[in-house]
Amino acid sequence: MSQCIVIVQFDLPKRSEEQAIRGAVATAPIYRELARKGLIRKNYLNGDAGTGGVYFWESRADAEAWFTEERIAQLTERFGVRPRLTWYDTHVTVENPAEEIRVNGRAVEPA
């Protein structure tokens, strides 16, 4: 089963580094708890194109269980703008810190 990446983007002005860090650190515990629900990693985004996050999930089903219409409505209320979600299946990951290549979440030997 492939893993899933969801990119969430909000069309908002770029925040200062301090604002971005403060906002991310405040909400990070929510995403730590999602490890039990299939979230592998979340990277917070802050750039000229807006703000948001990159979510790396164990499966598309795990991602869909989190990103419900209710969740989208909560995010829209919180940020004042509806987020855009882009969904990707990801079959191969190069995991440099672990010195691994992963296919569907499992380490493989290079070809």
PyMOL commands that set and color helices and strands:
alter all, ss='L'
color gray80, all
select helices_A, chain A and resi 17-37+60-66+69-79
alter helices_A, ss='H'
color red, helices_A
select strands_A, chain A and resi 3-10+39-47+50-57+84-90+92-95+100-103+106-108
alter strands_A, ss='S'
color yellow, strands_A
deselect
rebuild
show_as cartoon
